[in-house]
Amino acid sequence: MKTAKALTLTYLTPVSFASLNGSDKEADNISNIKKISVGVEQFPYVSSQAVRRALRNQLEVILGKEKLSEGVAASISKGAATTKQEPENYIDDDLFGYMGTESAEGKNKGKATKRTSVVRVSPLLALTPYQADLDFGTNYMSVKAGGDPNIFETEIHSGLYRGSILIELDRVGCGDGFDKPIENKEKAARVKALLSAVKNLWASGRQTRFLADISPKFIAAAMLKTKNPIFLESVQVEGKKLNVDMIKETLKDYKSETISSVIGLRKGVFIGDIENSKSIGEAFDEMGTWVDQHYA
């Protein structure tokens, strides 16, 4: 495990009824969801920015708000708000990186600080197309005496979503923003906290009326000597049937780069037998063991 450079995982989550990530409005009374076009079909997705925000929110729930770097205003005019930029003290500054600027004062020149994210995230992309479904709603809260309710519609989708995450293990707790690396025990704790956030992934946006569970129901993960999201395009599903042969071929093709791998799935959700597969909980427990062994 010591030679590992990255931990990568690809996960699937079925969503029965949701409006996961809002887009720009095309009409005043319709709330759109983000979609990408492939040929004549459109596939909804949750942006990588939204997935990262969901992970941050879960870390706040798991660790407590005081463990995360609070947003601070920019120090220059029209600059973007950033964080405290203290990766040694805050897990989110370490794992998700930051970019900030400081204005010049007196003879001191302005400067920019940056830490590239250790955690790489793909959008959570639907594998089933959008079918132009709309939820019809009315807003009675703004109705005055004798007036009519405001009518609105929201795009909704039912289908299977796939996402991937890659963690650069050799960059956790060191590099930009650190005077010296943090202890290996703390590195392991930070990565395992992130894995817990992935296991319990939940996006807070649009959940009041469209409560949805986007936590993994299938996961393919590996500890690698290289940095490559090997399962990103290799986890395919037709209906509920997993393309088991493609997953096996991926593991075979990257056998020399793979230190250890695990497949986890929720029984009854997908069709397809994968040898030595485990439950979702067992798969995340095994990944936690990898992390402990890597940083031991």
Secondary structure, 3 states (H helix, E strand, C coil): CCCCCEEEEEEEEEEEEECCCECCCCECCEECECEEEECCEEEEEECHHHHHHHHHHHHHHHHCHHHCCCCECCCCCCCCCECCCCCCCCHHHHHHCEEEEECCECCECCEEEEECCCEEECCEEECCCCCCCEEEEEECCCCCCCCCCEEEEEECEEEEEEEEEEEEHHHCCCCCCCCCCCCHHHHHHHHHHHHHHHHCCCCCCCCCCCCCCCCCCEEEEEEECCCCCCCCCCCCEECCEECHHHHHHHHHHCCCCEEEEEEEECCCCCECCCCCCECHHHHHHHHHHHHHHHHC
